[in-house]
Amino acid sequence: MSEVKVNKISPRSGTTVTLGDSGDTITLASGVSLTGVNATFSGDLTVDTDTLYVDSANNRVGIGTTGPSTLLDVQKNNATQFSSGSDQRSINCLTLRNANETQYTFAGISLYAGAGTGADWTIANVRQANYEGDLLFKTRTGPSGFAEKIRVKNSGNVGIGTSSPKGRMSVSSASNSGEFHVGTTGGSAFGISVLRDKDDTDDQILHFATQENSTKTRACEIEMDYTDNAMIFRNGFYNHSVYDINDANDDSNFPERMRIDSSGNLDMTNGGGNIILANGAGIDFSATANSSGTMSSELLDDYEEGSWTPVIKGSTIEGTVSYTVRVAKYVKVGKVVHIQAYIDYNSGTGTGNLVIEGLPFIAESTGDLYSSMSIAYLNNIAYTAGRTPMIYVNHNGSERLVLGQSNPAGAWSAIPYDGTGAIIFAGTYITN
């Protein structure tokens, strides 16, 4: 086509004007504008190589590309790395702007799936103040209803179900449907949930669940009881493997095991369980006041009760005896051992002094320390007239009880071995 200079083209309505042949280039001088009403352009359109490209065959528009892969494809080629503290707006791929600076105006985008009853999500930047905006997500709830679901505050705090998050993340629910859940994919019952009690919505529950097998899930809960200002601990299970908020929120599945009441007391009256401590551990009373003595320990680390087997022996030759009655019990609290026994024996063959061995715990080795027992009954065991029979534990690391007799006018002496006799006694001693 030869060069043609035209000052003005004014086609009549309904006519078609064709400029150039295929492959020709039409150049408009600077300042020239094209105006028209209901103008239609056929074929592809290219503006300045790849500033704007319209792919008429696929109905796609490209900005920064001549090969758009979607309805709108915006591309750039810029090696500048992202900087969280720098103004990089000029190199963003796309900007949606509302130039009005009134508070709560917004710039948003709508994601709409469907027609008249379509599902609609809106993502918007809502202006709060100068240089401050909240990013929010809201969804369609009916023909004309919408509800905000997530908000990211300008401070970085995230609210789910609330527009005013109280911390880095706040999750709120108007029902007992569960405020927060973290679990595995596929709907298995493994996870952690934060719930509102369906029977008392002021109570909050932290729920832990782990699938045991295809038909059973074990779970534990910690519940804050608003009315009693108490912390309640529960455990139990439900009979399927898929997480169900109704099961997780059903107290009948999770009986109470213990609670910490508003005064800090540990209450296990509803649970019926026991406190089990590791060997060597116990209850530490170091917070309590000490006596004027020399304190060696404030740890109560043991409680035990049971039976023990006393054995009548001679101190020189132990010998043997036959027992008509031999019953003995003990209770140990910490290092303190309380014992009681009833022994009736005969046919003894020992010699020396009369002793009883078989203490349930070896006596503590503390040198010249003795624990006296109380004799309630003594029969057929000979001792010197005018003297008082007695029995004690010598704290020399042994398991022996020694029988003796006090002498008001002289020295203490042991009771000689007697092959027949009966004794009932009780007392306390210290073990290691």
C-alpha positions in Angstrom: 0.0 0.0 0.0 1.3 3.4 -0.9 1.6 6.2 1.7 -1.8 8.0 2.2 -2.2 10.9 4.5 -5.8 11.4 5.7 -6.9 14.2 8.0 -10.3 12.8 8.9 -12.4 9.7 8.1 -16.1 9.9 8.8 -17.9 6.7 7.7 -21.6 6.6 7.6 -23.5 4.5 10.1 -23.5 0.8 9.2 -20.6 1.0 6.7 -17.2 -0.7 7.0 -13.9 1.0 6.5 -10.9 -1.1 5.7 -7.4 0.4 6.0 -4.5 -1.4 4.4 -3.9 -5.0 3.3 -2.9 -8.0 5.3 0.6 -7.4 6.7 0.4 -3.6 6.5 1.2 -1.3 9.4 -0.9 1.7 10.1 0.8 4.4 12.2 -1.1 7.1 14.0 0.7 10.3 14.7 1.1 11.4 18.3 -2.1 13.0 19.7 -4.4 11.2 17.3 -7.4 9.6 18.9 -9.9 7.0 17.8 -13.4 7.6 18.8 -16.5 5.7 18.1 -19.8 4.4 19.4 -20.2 0.6 19.6 -17.0 0.2 17.7 -16.0 -3.4 16.9 -12.5 -4.7 16.2 -12.1 -8.1 14.6 -9.0 -10.3 14.8 -6.0 -10.0 17.1 -4.9 -6.7 18.6 -1.3 -5.8 19.5 -0.3 -2.7 21.3 3.4 -1.9 21.4 4.6 -5.5 20.9 3.4 -7.0 24.3 2.1 -4.0 26.3 -1.4 -5.3 25.4 -2.3 -8.3 23.3 -5.8 -9.6 22.4 -5.9 -13.2 21.3 -9.2 -13.3 19.3 -9.1 -17.0 18.6 -9.0 -18.0 22.3 -10.7 -14.9 23.8 -7.7 -14.1 26.0 -6.0 -10.9 26.9 -2.3 -10.6 27.7 -0.5 -7.8 29.4 3.2 -8.1 29.1 2.8 -11.2 27.0 1.7 -12.1 23.5 0.8 -15.7 24.6 -1.9 -15.3 27.3 -2.7 -18.7 28.8 -5.9 -17.6 30.7 -8.7 -15.1 30.1 -6.4 -12.4 31.6 -2.7 -13.1 31.8 -0.4 -10.4 33.3 3.3 -11.0 33.2 6.5 -9.2 33.9 10.2 -10.0 33.8 11.9 -8.2 36.6 14.8 -9.6 38.7 14.2 -7.3 41.7 13.9 -9.4 44.8 11.1 -9.0 47.3 11.7 -6.7 50.2 9.2 -6.6 53.1 10.3 -3.1 54.2 10.5 -1.4 50.8 7.9 0.3 48.5 7.8 -2.0 45.5 4.3 -1.1 44.3 5.6 0.1 40.9 6.8 -3.4 40.0 3.7 -5.3 41.1 2.0 -7.3 38.4 -1.4 -5.9 39.1 -2.9 -3.1 41.2 -6.6 -2.7 42.1 -7.2 0.8 43.5 -10.0 2.7 45.0 -8.9 6.3 45.1 -11.4 7.5 47.6 -9.8 8.0 51.0 -12.9 7.9 53.2 -12.6 5.5 56.2 -13.9 1.9 55.5 -13.9 2.3 51.7 -12.2 -0.6 50.0 -10.6 -2.1 47.0 -11.7 -5.7 46.4 -12.1 -8.6 44.0 -15.0 -11.0 43.8 -14.6 -14.7 43.0 -17.9 -15.9 41.8 -18.8 -19.5 40.9 -22.2 -20.0 39.3 -25.0 -17.8 38.1 -27.9 -16.4 40.2 -27.4 -18.8 43.1 -23.6 -18.8 42.6 -21.1 -19.1 45.4 -19.3 -15.8 46.0 -16.2 -14.9 47.9 -14.9 -11.3 48.2 -11.3 -10.4 49.1 -11.0 -6.8 50.0 -8.5 -4.2 51.5 -10.6 -2.1 53.8 -9.2 1.4 54.6 -8.9 2.0 58.4 -6.8 5.1 58.6 -3.9 6.8 56.8 -1.6 4.0 55.5 -3.6 1.4 57.4 -6.0 -1.2 56.0 -7.4 -4.6 56.9 -7.4 -7.6 54.5 -10.7 -9.5 54.8 -12.5 -12.4 53.3 -16.3 -12.6 53.2 -18.6 -15.1 51.6 -22.2 -15.2 50.4 -24.7 -16.7 52.8 -27.9 -16.4 50.8 -29.6 -14.5 48.0 -28.5 -11.1 49.5 -26.6 -12.0 52.6 -22.8 -11.9 53.1 -20.7 -12.7 56.2 -17.1 -11.9 57.0 -15.0 -15.0 57.8 -11.4 -14.0 58.1 -9.6 -10.7 58.7 -6.0 -9.9 58.8 -5.4 -6.6 60.7 -2.9 -4.0 59.7 -0.9 -5.1 62.8 -0.6 -8.7 61.4 -3.1 -10.2 63.9 -5.5 -12.7 62.3 -9.2 -13.1 63.2 -11.3 -16.1 62.2 -14.9 -15.5 63.0 -14.0 -12.2 64.5 -13.1 -8.8 63.1 -11.2 -7.8 66.3 -8.5 -10.5 67.0 -7.0 -10.2 70.5 -3.6 -11.7 69.6 -1.7 -13.0 66.7 -4.6 -15.4 66.0 -8.1 -15.3 67.4 -10.7 -17.9 66.6 -14.3 -17.4 67.5 -17.5 -19.3 67.0 -21.1 -18.3 67.8 -22.1 -21.9 68.4 -20.6 -25.1 69.9 -19.5 -26.3 66.5 -15.9 -26.1 67.4 -13.7 -23.0 67.4 -10.4 -24.5 66.3 -9.3 -27.9 65.0 -5.9 -29.2 63.8 -5.8 -32.7 62.5 -4.8 -35.1 59.7 -6.3 -35.2 56.2 -9.0 -37.7 55.4 -11.2 -37.0 58.3 -9.5 -39.3 60.8 -10.0 -38.6 64.5 -6.4 -37.6 65.1 -6.1 -33.9 66.1 -6.5 -31.1 68.6 -9.7 -29.1 68.9 -10.8 -26.1 70.9 -14.5 -26.3 71.6 -17.3 -24.5 73.4 -19.3 -26.9 75.7 -22.7 -27.6 74.1 -24.4 -27.9 77.5 -22.8 -24.7 79.0 -21.5 -22.3 76.4 -19.4 -20.5 79.0 -17.2 -23.5 79.4 -14.3 -24.0 77.0 -12.7 -27.4 76.1 -9.3 -28.4 74.8 -9.9 -31.8 73.1 -7.1 -34.3 72.1 -8.0 -37.4 69.9 -6.0 -40.3 68.5 -7.5 -43.0 66.3 -6.9 -46.5 67.9 -8.3 -48.6 65.0 -11.0 -48.5 62.4 -13.8 -48.5 65.0 -12.4 -46.7 68.0 -10.9 -43.4 69.0 -9.2 -42.5 72.3 -9.4 -38.9 73.5 -8.6 -36.7 76.4 -10.1 -33.3 77.4 -9.2 -30.3 79.5 -12.3 -28.2 80.4 -12.5 -24.8 81.9 -15.6 -24.8 84.2 -16.8 -21.2 84.2 -19.3 -21.7 87.0 -16.9 -23.3 89.5 -13.8 -21.6 88.1 -12.2 -25.0 87.9 -10.0 -27.0 85.5 -11.5 -30.4 84.7 -9.5 -33.3 83.2 -11.4 -36.1 81.3 -10.6 -39.1 79.2 -12.5 -41.7 77.3 -13.3 -42.8 73.7 -15.9 -42.9 71.0 -16.8 -45.8 68.8 -15.7 -44.8 65.3 -12.5 -43.5 63.7 -13.8 -40.3 62.0 -13.6 -37.0 63.9 -17.1 -35.9 65.0 -17.6 -32.6 66.8 -20.7 -33.9 68.6 -18.8 -36.9 70.0 -15.9 -34.7 71.0 -18.4 -32.4 72.8 -20.3 -35.1 74.7 -19.3 -35.3 78.4 -20.9 -38.8 78.6 -18.0 -40.1 76.5 -15.4 -38.6 78.8 -15.9 -39.0 82.5 -14.2 -36.7 84.9 -10.9 -38.0 86.3 -9.8 -35.0 88.4 -10.1 -31.3 88.7 -8.2 -28.3 90.1 -10.7 -26.1 91.9 -10.8 -22.4 92.3 -8.7 -22.6 95.5 -5.9 -24.6 93.8 -7.0 -27.9 95.4 -6.6 -31.2 93.5 -9.9 -33.0 93.6 -10.2 -36.6 92.5 -13.4 -37.5 94.2 -15.3 -37.9 90.9 -12.5 -39.7 89.1 -11.7 -42.5 91.6 -8.1 -42.8 90.5 -4.8 -42.8 92.3 -1.8 -40.5 92.3 1.1 -42.7 91.0 4.7 -41.3 91.6 7.9 -42.6 90.2 10.4 -44.4 92.4 12.3 -41.7 94.4 9.7 -39.0 93.7 7.2 -37.7 96.2 5.5 -34.7 97.8 7.9 -31.9 98.5 7.1 -29.9 101.7 10.0 -27.4 101.3 7.5 -24.5 101.1 6.4 -25.1 104.7 8.2 -23.7 107.7 11.1 -25.7 109.2 11.5 -26.7 112.9 14.3 -25.5 115.1 16.0 -28.8 114.6 18.4 -29.8 111.8 16.2 -30.7 108.8 17.5 -33.5 106.5 14.6 -34.0 104.1 11.2 -32.5 103.3 10.2 -35.1 100.7 7.5 -37.6 101.5 8.3 -40.2 98.9 6.6 -43.5 100.0 3.5 -45.1 101.4 3.1 -48.8 101.7 1.1 -51.3 103.8 1.2 -55.1 104.1 2.2 -58.0 106.2 5.6 -59.3 107.4 6.8 -62.6 108.9 8.4 -62.4 112.4 10.8 -65.2 113.3 11.7 -66.3 116.9 15.4 -66.9 117.2 18.2 -67.3 119.8 21.1 -64.9 119.7 23.7 -67.7 120.1 22.0 -70.6 118.3 19.0 -69.5 116.2 17.2 -72.8 116.5 13.7 -73.5 115.2 10.2 -73.2 116.6 6.6 -74.2 115.9 4.0 -71.4 115.5 0.5 -71.6 116.8 -0.2 -68.0 115.8 1.9 -65.7 113.7 0.2 -62.6 112.4 2.0 -59.3 111.6 1.2 -56.1 109.7 3.0 -53.0 108.8 2.4 -49.5 107.5 5.2 -47.4 106.0 4.9 -43.6 105.5 8.1 -42.1 104.2 10.9 -43.5 106.3 8.6 -44.2 109.3 7.5 -47.8 109.7 4.7 -48.8 112.1 4.6 -52.6 113.0 2.3 -54.8 115.0 2.4 -58.5 115.6 1.0 -61.5 117.6 3.2 -64.5 118.0 2.4 -67.7 119.8 5.1 -70.4 119.5 6.5 -73.6 121.1 9.2 -76.3 120.7 12.0 -73.8 120.4 15.5 -75.1 120.1 17.6 -71.9 120.2 20.1 -70.7 122.8 21.3 -67.3 124.0 19.0 -64.3 124.3 15.5 -64.1 122.8 15.3 -62.0 119.6 12.7 -61.5 116.8 13.9 -61.1 113.2 12.1 -60.5 109.9 11.3 -56.7 110.1 9.7 -55.6 106.8 12.4 -53.0 106.3 16.0 -52.8 107.6 16.4 -50.3 110.4 18.3 -47.1 109.7 22.0 -47.1 110.7 22.3 -44.1 113.0 24.6 -45.4 115.8 23.2 -45.2 119.3 19.5 -44.8 118.4 16.8 -47.2 119.6 13.1 -47.4 118.8 11.0 -48.8 121.6 8.0 -51.0 121.1 4.9 -51.4 123.3 4.2 -54.9 124.7 0.5 -55.5 125.1 0.7 -59.2 126.1 3.5 -61.5 127.2 2.9 -65.1 128.3 5.2 -68.0 129.3 8.3 -66.1 128.4 10.5 -66.0 131.6 12.2 -62.9 132.8 13.5 -61.8 136.3 10.9 -61.0 138.9 10.6 -57.3 139.7 11.8 -56.2 136.3 9.8 -54.8 133.3 9.9 -56.6 130.0 10.6 -54.5 126.9 11.3 -54.8 123.2 13.2 -52.4 120.9 14.8 -52.0 117.5 18.5 -51.2 117.5 19.2 -48.8 114.6 22.4 -50.5 113.4 21.2 -51.5 110.0 19.6 -54.8 111.1 16.2 -56.3 110.9 16.1 -57.6 114.5 13.9 -56.8 117.5 15.6 -57.4 120.9 13.7 -58.4 124.0 15.1 -57.1 127.3 14.1 -56.3 130.9 14.7 -53.1 132.8 16.1 -53.1 136.3 15.0 -50.2 138.5 18.0 -51.0 140.8 20.6 -51.8 138.2 21.6 -52.4 134.6 19.3 -53.4 131.8 19.7 -57.0 130.7 18.4 -59.2 127.8 15.7 -61.8 128.3 17.0 -65.3 127.9 15.8 -67.5 125.1 12.6 -69.4 126.0 11.3 -72.3 123.8 7.7 -71.6 124.5 5.7 -68.3 124.8 3.4 -65.7 123.3 3.8 -62.0 122.7 1.7 -59.1 121.3 3.5 -55.9 120.5 3.4 -52.8 118.3 5.6 -49.8 117.7 7.4 -47.5 115.2 11.0 -47.3 113.9 12.9 -45.5 111.2 14.2 -47.2 108.0 16.6 -45.9 105.4 
